[in-house]
């Protein structure tokens, strides 16, 4: 006989990611990734393709973090020098799409 008990969390779908910041430079993207990993902040990267005829080959990279780790993420990138921080646009908006 198999006992299949459900936990209260199995039916709950949580969607608490923020579009945290936007980067248009590959070097800055890599530096942010290293700093987030070093601080153990979970994230994922969402790519936005470049607009047609823009001449931009990289496009836009949006870092998404859990709302509960936003302060940790903000603290993690403090070592970025001021020149590189100007390449980062902070969005801090709740994700609009649900992926489940």
ZIDADA-V834670 format. One record per helix or strand of 3 or more residues. SS is the DSSP state (a for helix, b for strand). FROM is the first residue (numbers start at 0). LEN is the number of residues. If there is no record, write none. Layout:
SS/FROM/LEN, SS/FROM/LEN
//
This chain:
a/7/3, b/16/7, a/25/13, b/42/6, b/59/7, a/66/13, a/81/4, b/87/7
//
